[in-house]
Amino acid sequence: MFKLKNQFKIISVFLLAFLGLFLITNKNSIMAMEKSNNIQINKEIIISKKQEIQEYINQKNQIASYIIDCTNIPNNETLNKLLEMHTNLSNLINYLREQIESLEEISNIFQ
């Protein structure tokens, strides 16, 4: 038992010496990113996402007006395509809004 305790002491001394030498000889410095830069980047991304949403909303409104124009034509394949595009744009807008919410939550965490 006494011999085992001595071995643990020797091992801990060697580990401590190794760690000390490692930290002394490590020449690679690490620099963290400033919080303000990270927040600024997130704000820029949020602004660009909001602009994208606005563009997609404008496209969606144009498609909605085309859909209204095509409703009187029976068996219109163009109407089906327009409805599909309208649905896809709605889904894309919702997805972008979710991304904005996530980015805003992340920005609030780092403030």
Backbone bond lengths (Angstrom), bond angles and torsions (degrees), N, CA, C in turn:
res aa  C-N    CA-C-N  psi(-1)  N-CA   C-N-CA  omega(-1)  CA-C   N-CA-C  phi
1 M - - - 1.450 - - 1.530 110.35 -
2 F 1.347 115.40 -43.01 1.463 120.48 -179.92 1.525 110.95 -65.33
3 K 1.341 115.28 -37.60 1.463 120.46 179.63 1.533 110.48 -66.58
4 L 1.320 116.74 -37.89 1.459 122.00 -179.94 1.530 110.85 -66.33
5 K 1.340 117.29 -40.48 1.465 120.87 178.26 1.523 110.69 -62.73
6 N 1.319 116.65 -39.83 1.459 120.06 178.48 1.528 111.18 -64.28
7 Q 1.328 116.48 -38.44 1.463 119.98 179.09 1.534 110.66 -64.87
8 F 1.332 116.63 -40.12 1.465 119.70 177.51 1.522 111.23 -64.23
9 K 1.333 117.08 -38.96 1.465 120.34 177.98 1.524 110.52 -64.48
10 I 1.314 116.43 -41.95 1.465 120.77 179.75 1.531 110.35 -64.64
11 I 1.331 115.66 -44.47 1.469 120.00 179.54 1.528 110.45 -62.42
12 S 1.335 117.55 -43.41 1.467 120.01 -179.05 1.528 111.04 -65.24
13 V 1.335 117.92 -35.95 1.465 120.80 177.46 1.521 110.07 -65.57
14 F 1.336 117.13 -43.82 1.462 120.33 178.68 1.534 111.44 -64.25
15 L 1.318 116.73 -41.40 1.464 119.43 178.42 1.525 111.29 -63.98
16 L 1.317 116.63 -41.78 1.457 120.44 178.34 1.530 111.00 -64.22
17 A 1.323 116.40 -41.21 1.467 120.29 178.66 1.526 110.30 -65.66
18 F 1.333 116.77 -42.42 1.464 120.58 178.87 1.527 110.71 -62.26
19 L 1.332 116.50 -44.39 1.461 120.49 179.41 1.529 110.78 -62.52
20 G 1.318 116.98 -42.66 1.461 120.70 178.15 1.511 112.02 -61.66
21 L 1.326 116.73 -45.39 1.466 120.16 178.68 1.525 111.16 -64.59
22 F 1.314 115.81 -38.22 1.464 119.80 179.05 1.526 110.68 -62.67
23 L 1.319 116.89 -45.78 1.463 120.00 -178.78 1.524 112.23 -69.22
24 I 1.320 117.08 -33.45 1.466 120.27 179.71 1.524 110.89 -70.97
25 T 1.331 116.98 -42.14 1.465 120.47 -174.66 1.528 113.32 -86.69
26 N 1.328 118.17 -7.24 1.457 120.68 179.81 1.526 109.18 -72.24
27 K 1.330 117.17 114.22 1.463 121.45 -176.02 1.529 112.34 -102.13
28 N 1.304 117.30 -2.88 1.461 120.28 179.74 1.521 108.81 -84.06
29 S 1.306 116.33 109.64 1.460 119.09 179.85 1.523 109.36 -87.29
30 I 1.298 115.42 150.14 1.455 122.08 -178.60 1.515 107.63 -115.63
31 M 1.327 115.42 132.66 1.456 119.16 178.42 1.528 107.96 -122.88
32 A 1.304 115.60 127.56 1.456 120.45 179.89 1.523 109.99 -83.22
33 M 1.326 114.80 155.40 1.459 119.84 177.64 1.521 108.97 -79.48
34 E 1.302 116.56 139.84 1.449 120.32 179.58 1.518 110.06 -69.71
35 K 1.331 115.57 146.02 1.454 120.21 -178.95 1.522 111.75 -62.10
36 S 1.303 117.05 -41.47 1.462 119.72 -175.92 1.528 111.48 -63.30
37 N 1.333 117.74 -36.22 1.469 120.06 177.95 1.518 110.71 -65.63
38 N 1.325 115.99 -42.45 1.458 121.08 -179.29 1.523 110.53 -63.71
39 I 1.321 116.81 -43.43 1.459 120.81 179.61 1.525 110.14 -65.63
40 Q 1.323 117.04 -40.14 1.467 121.07 179.78 1.528 110.76 -63.12
41 I 1.330 116.61 -41.53 1.465 120.55 178.60 1.523 110.03 -62.66
42 N 1.351 117.11 -44.19 1.459 120.32 178.91 1.524 111.31 -62.47
43 K 1.329 117.51 -39.65 1.464 120.28 179.20 1.523 111.01 -64.39
44 E 1.328 116.88 -39.64 1.466 120.24 178.04 1.526 110.89 -64.46
45 I 1.323 116.39 -40.39 1.466 120.23 178.39 1.519 110.01 -64.78
46 I 1.334 117.01 -42.51 1.464 120.90 179.76 1.526 110.22 -61.94
47 I 1.318 117.16 -42.83 1.472 120.65 179.55 1.527 110.81 -62.51
48 S 1.339 116.96 -43.17 1.469 119.34 -179.96 1.528 111.00 -66.94
49 K 1.338 117.41 -36.67 1.474 120.23 177.71 1.526 110.33 -65.41
50 K 1.333 117.19 -39.74 1.463 120.20 178.85 1.528 110.84 -65.13
51 Q 1.328 117.00 -36.92 1.465 120.10 176.51 1.527 110.64 -66.01
52 E 1.334 116.31 -40.08 1.470 119.84 176.57 1.518 110.54 -60.51
53 I 1.340 116.07 -44.32 1.464 120.26 179.86 1.522 109.91 -59.23
54 Q 1.320 117.23 -43.78 1.463 120.49 -179.34 1.534 111.20 -61.95
55 E 1.329 116.59 -41.11 1.466 120.08 177.63 1.529 110.96 -63.52
56 Y 1.330 116.55 -42.54 1.462 119.93 179.76 1.527 111.38 -68.35
57 I 1.323 117.59 -33.83 1.466 120.12 176.61 1.527 109.82 -65.32
58 N 1.329 117.18 -40.64 1.470 120.25 177.24 1.528 110.97 -62.28
59 Q 1.333 116.74 -43.36 1.470 120.39 177.62 1.525 110.52 -63.01
60 K 1.327 115.79 -41.19 1.467 120.59 -179.46 1.526 110.37 -63.13
61 N 1.333 117.22 -40.09 1.467 120.72 178.37 1.529 111.53 -66.18
62 Q 1.332 116.98 -38.91 1.465 119.95 176.31 1.527 110.68 -63.05
63 I 1.307 116.03 -43.87 1.467 119.81 179.52 1.523 110.03 -64.22
64 A 1.339 117.30 -38.18 1.465 120.36 178.30 1.525 110.68 -61.55
65 S 1.327 117.13 -39.19 1.472 118.89 178.23 1.528 110.88 -68.38
66 Y 1.332 117.72 -36.65 1.469 120.68 175.64 1.526 110.70 -64.82
67 I 1.335 115.98 -37.70 1.470 119.94 179.27 1.522 109.74 -63.13
68 I 1.319 116.87 -42.56 1.467 120.49 178.91 1.526 110.33 -62.00
69 D 1.324 117.03 -38.69 1.465 120.71 179.26 1.529 111.99 -67.65
70 C 1.328 117.54 -30.68 1.470 121.25 -174.90 1.525 113.84 -93.29
71 T 1.330 118.84 -1.97 1.468 119.75 -175.01 1.523 113.14 -69.38
72 N 1.310 119.00 -23.92 1.467 121.14 -177.83 1.524 112.92 -79.88
73 I 1.327 117.41 -12.80 1.462 120.90 -177.39 1.532 108.54 -90.41
74 P 1.349 118.46 121.22 1.470 120.03 -179.63 1.534 111.59 -74.97
75 N 1.336 115.42 148.98 1.473 123.00 177.98 1.527 111.79 51.11
76 N 1.275 115.77 46.70 1.459 120.48 -176.82 1.529 109.53 -91.13
77 E 1.319 115.70 116.23 1.461 120.48 179.03 1.524 110.86 -72.53
78 T 1.322 116.20 -29.59 1.462 120.37 177.60 1.523 110.53 -63.50
79 L 1.337 115.87 -37.77 1.460 120.23 178.88 1.525 110.74 -61.73
80 N 1.327 116.67 -41.97 1.467 120.20 178.89 1.527 111.25 -63.00
81 K 1.321 116.41 -41.92 1.469 120.24 178.16 1.530 110.88 -64.34
82 L 1.338 115.97 -41.74 1.462 119.66 179.45 1.528 111.38 -64.75
83 L 1.328 116.50 -40.16 1.469 119.87 177.32 1.526 111.18 -63.73
84 E 1.320 115.89 -39.45 1.467 120.02 177.76 1.532 110.68 -64.91
85 M 1.335 116.40 -42.89 1.468 120.00 178.29 1.529 110.75 -63.59
86 H 1.327 116.47 -39.84 1.463 121.19 179.42 1.530 110.53 -62.45
87 T 1.317 116.63 -43.21 1.468 121.31 178.46 1.522 110.97 -65.05
88 N 1.328 116.54 -43.51 1.468 120.11 179.71 1.528 111.56 -63.19
89 L 1.321 116.47 -40.70 1.466 119.53 177.87 1.529 111.11 -65.53
90 S 1.328 117.02 -38.36 1.468 119.98 177.22 1.522 110.74 -61.84
91 N 1.330 115.92 -43.99 1.467 120.03 178.64 1.527 111.33 -63.85
92 L 1.322 116.71 -41.06 1.462 121.07 179.65 1.530 111.17 -64.56
93 I 1.314 116.64 -41.38 1.466 120.70 178.43 1.526 110.37 -63.09
94 N 1.329 116.87 -43.39 1.467 120.00 178.23 1.521 111.24 -63.05
95 Y 1.318 116.74 -40.32 1.468 120.96 178.83 1.530 110.95 -62.86
96 L 1.331 116.93 -43.75 1.465 120.62 178.90 1.528 111.19 -65.17
97 R 1.322 117.46 -37.10 1.470 120.20 177.16 1.530 111.07 -64.57
98 E 1.330 116.70 -38.88 1.467 120.00 176.31 1.525 110.80 -63.87
99 Q 1.324 116.75 -39.43 1.465 120.03 177.53 1.524 110.82 -62.96
100 I 1.319 116.77 -41.24 1.464 120.53 179.13 1.525 110.22 -63.01
101 E 1.333 116.89 -43.27 1.463 120.03 178.51 1.524 110.87 -60.48
102 S 1.319 116.89 -42.33 1.462 120.42 179.10 1.523 111.21 -64.14
103 L 1.324 116.92 -43.75 1.468 120.36 178.87 1.526 111.87 -64.41
104 E 1.334 116.84 -37.18 1.462 119.60 178.05 1.523 110.98 -67.38
105 E 1.338 117.31 -37.87 1.463 120.40 176.50 1.525 110.60 -63.84
106 I 1.320 116.61 -41.92 1.469 120.36 178.91 1.525 110.05 -64.61
107 S 1.324 117.12 -41.56 1.470 120.41 178.97 1.525 110.90 -62.65
108 N 1.337 116.45 -38.59 1.464 119.84 179.47 1.524 111.70 -67.75
109 I 1.312 117.36 -31.72 1.465 120.86 179.00 1.517 110.18 -66.65
110 F 1.324 118.12 -41.20 1.457 122.00 -174.75 1.526 113.78 -85.22
111 Q 1.322 117.67 -0.53 1.471 118.59 179.46 1.500 111.19 -81.83
